Amino acid sequence: MSQKPRKTFGVTLPVIGLALIAFAIAFVNPTTHAADDMEGFDHFTTGFPLTGKHEFIDCSSCHIGGQFKGTPMECALCHNNGRAPGKHAEHILSSNLCDDCHTTKTWRGARFDHSGVFSPCETCHNNSMALGLPATHIAVISSCEDCHNTISFARVGRVDHASVIGTCGSCHNGVTATGKHAAHPQTTQECDICHTTNTWLGAGFDHTGVTSGCSSCHNGVRATGKHAAHLPTTTECGSCHNTTTWLGAIFD
């Protein structure tokens, strides 16, 4: 008995159908052709060189649907939280372009150009968005830029004492700022009774707050003491000298 030809057609037709489908997909899918055509393509010639993280992403991430012409070249046009991650809700207010601060190698650790910022320092430097006043910072009512600059935040060139809250000793305590040194005369007076904010040295000393005898300070170490030609005496300085002038002593 001869074989029925229908069995041959039953095997052949599905094979032909699959071949036609595969051909149709290859013909209508421009991405497949585009990927083949892009082998060896130098992206630098487009004016947008692929650097950093951009080197390792698929072409289709930027060239959607195989469309190459008119692809955005500005960061924000892709990094808009739609096509790619963009500014988060806590990003500082700025009109700068992304690449003014960020690089394609890493999004974090940005070098920030403050020239495009319109708000006061403390808007961002609040210890949430950016570093702000440390716990040991002196109490002030002035703005950051009165003392700090955008080049170096750590080193302060000058402090405007007019805006400082509290007494000298609040800051000049040897921790927050330079305070009394070990050889300072014993006194209960406030710093600004003798010192000024213009210069710490050359203080005009008011002796009314001194609790110890003259020789406690006037010993040739802490302050000027008896000179070599002074009369031999065990009398306390204040018996002959006064705090207005050291010369012209009245000798008892």
ABEGO torsion letter per residue (X at the ends): XBBBAAAAAAAAAAAAAAAAAAAAAAAABAAAAAAAAABGBBAAAAGBBBBEAAAABBAAAABBGGBABGBBABAAAABAGAABBBBBAABBBBABBAAAABBAABABGBBBBAAABABBAAAABAGAABBBBBAABBBBABBAAAABBAABAABBABBBAAABBEBAAAABAGAABBBBBAABBBBABBAAAABBAABABGBBBBAAABABBAAAABAGAABBBBBAABBBBABBAAAABBAABABGBBBX
